[in-house]
Amino acid sequence: MTATHLVWHYTTGSQLPTIAQSHGLIPTAPPFASSAAKVLWFSRQQRWEPSAANMEWKRHEVFRTHSQAQAQGRTLNGLYRFGLSRSDNRLLPWPTITRIAGIDVPEALAMVASGIRAGANPTDWLGTMSAIALSELRFQAWDGTEWKDASLHEYELAARHGVPAGNWLRHPLALPS
């Protein structure tokens, strides 16, 4: 399946050990919704979903700088994504997901306003209230210039032991998987 047939859940390296330990992506509470059901968010954006950026990665210049450092093996706190078929029947488009999840209109409007300020297009957003197993997802890492297929197992082990992911297989603590 080509990448363009996928929607993406974007994340940072700091989340990889938790994701690997849970063996999947798990819905979380929406950032502005106090009483809503938990949602697992995906985006149709093929390069980067601006609303996924935290304060550390607000704009593309920081995105490139931080990603280049990660690609050179200086940090594992890089950028990663998990792809799911865009035709997966668990996915609901914006704003349908807000109604199903019980996100109140003012909270949904706050999400839209925040997303637009970050450069996002809410019509790219999809969500599900279901957890999705890692075996159903395609994992990729940003290498500073493009997304590359990667092994979550290697990144998770490297993060756990403080070793650059590119060197993990040569590290003495590496175990056969």
C-alpha positions in Angstrom: 0.0 0.0 0.0 1.5 3.4 -1.0 1.8 6.2 1.5 -0.8 8.3 -0.3 -3.5 5.6 0.5 -2.8 6.2 4.2 -3.8 8.7 6.8 -1.3 9.5 9.5 -1.0 9.8 13.3 2.0 12.1 13.9 4.0 11.9 17.1 7.3 12.5 18.7 10.1 10.2 19.8 9.3 10.8 23.5 6.0 8.8 22.9 7.6 5.8 21.2 8.3 3.7 24.4 4.8 4.1 25.6 3.3 3.3 22.2 5.5 0.2 21.9 4.6 -1.0 25.4 0.9 -0.6 24.7 1.3 -2.5 21.4 -0.9 0.1 19.7 -2.2 3.6 19.4 -4.8 4.4 22.1 -7.3 7.2 22.0 -6.7 10.2 24.3 -8.8 13.1 25.6 -9.1 15.9 23.0 -7.0 18.9 24.1 -10.0 21.3 24.5 -12.7 18.8 25.4 -13.3 18.3 29.1 -16.2 15.9 29.0 -15.8 14.1 25.6 -14.9 10.5 24.8 -11.3 9.8 24.0 -10.2 10.1 20.3 -7.3 8.8 18.3 -6.5 11.5 15.7 -5.2 11.0 12.1 -4.6 13.4 9.3 -4.8 13.3 5.5 -1.7 15.5 5.4 1.1 13.6 3.8 4.1 15.7 5.0 3.2 16.9 8.5 0.0 17.8 10.4 0.6 21.3 11.8 -1.9 20.7 14.7 0.3 17.9 15.9 3.1 20.3 16.7 3.6 21.2 20.3 5.3 24.4 21.5 8.7 22.9 20.5 7.7 22.4 16.8 5.4 25.2 15.9 6.7 26.0 12.4 8.6 24.2 9.6 12.0 25.8 10.4 12.1 24.3 13.8 10.7 21.1 12.4 13.6 20.8 9.9 16.3 21.8 12.5 15.1 19.3 15.1 14.5 16.6 12.5 18.0 17.0 11.1 19.5 16.6 14.5 17.5 13.4 15.0 18.6 12.1 11.5 22.2 12.6 12.5 21.7 10.4 15.5 21.9 13.1 18.2 18.4 12.5 19.6 15.6 10.1 19.5 13.0 12.8 20.2 12.4 13.2 16.5 9.3 13.0 14.4 7.4 9.8 13.6 4.1 8.7 12.1 1.8 5.7 12.0 -0.2 5.1 8.8 -3.6 3.5 8.5 -5.6 2.9 5.4 -7.7 5.9 4.6 -10.6 3.5 3.9 -10.5 2.0 7.4 -14.2 2.0 8.5 -13.2 3.0 12.1 -12.2 6.5 10.9 -14.7 9.3 11.1 -14.2 12.6 9.4 -14.2 16.0 11.1 -16.8 17.2 12.3 -18.6 13.8 12.5 -16.0 12.6 15.0 -16.8 15.5 17.3 -20.5 14.7 17.4 -19.9 11.0 18.0 -17.2 11.7 20.7 -19.5 14.2 22.4 -17.1 17.2 21.9 -19.2 20.3 22.7 -19.5 22.9 19.9 -17.4 25.5 21.8 -14.7 23.0 22.4 -14.7 21.9 18.8 -14.5 25.5 17.7 -11.5 26.0 20.0 -9.8 23.0 18.4 -10.5 24.4 14.9 -9.1 27.9 15.9 -6.0 26.3 17.4 -5.5 24.1 14.4 -5.9 27.0 11.9 -3.5 29.2 14.0 -0.9 26.3 13.6 -1.5 26.1 9.8 -3.8 23.1 9.8 -6.9 22.4 7.8 -9.6 20.7 9.9 -11.0 19.0 6.9 -7.8 16.9 6.9 -8.6 15.5 10.4 -10.1 12.1 11.0 -10.6 10.3 14.3 -11.6 7.0 15.9 -12.6 6.1 19.4 -11.0 2.6 18.9 -7.4 1.6 19.8 -5.5 0.4 16.8 -2.9 -2.4 17.1 0.6 -1.7 15.8 0.3 -4.7 13.5 -2.3 -2.7 11.5 -0.1 0.4 11.1 2.9 1.4 9.0 5.6 3.1 11.0 7.9 5.8 9.5 10.6 8.2 10.8 11.5 11.6 9.5 15.1 11.6 8.4 15.4 15.4 7.9 14.3 15.4 4.3 11.7 12.7 3.9 9.7 10.0 5.7 11.3 6.5 5.7 9.9 3.2 6.8 11.4 2.2 10.1 11.3 -0.4 12.9 9.5 0.8 15.9 11.2 -2.0 17.9 14.6 -0.6 17.1 13.6 2.9 18.1 11.9 1.8 21.3 14.9 -0.2 22.4 17.3 2.6 21.5 15.2 5.1 23.5 15.0 2.8 26.5 18.8 2.5 26.5 19.8 6.0 25.5 21.4 4.9 22.2 21.0 6.5 18.8 18.5 4.4 16.8 20.8 4.0 13.8 23.5 2.4 16.1 21.1 0.1 18.0 21.8 -3.0 16.1 25.5 -2.7 16.8 25.0 -1.8 20.5 26.1 -4.5 23.0 22.6 -4.5 24.7 20.8 -5.2 21.4 18.9 -8.5 21.5 17.7 -10.4 18.5 14.0 -9.7 18.0 
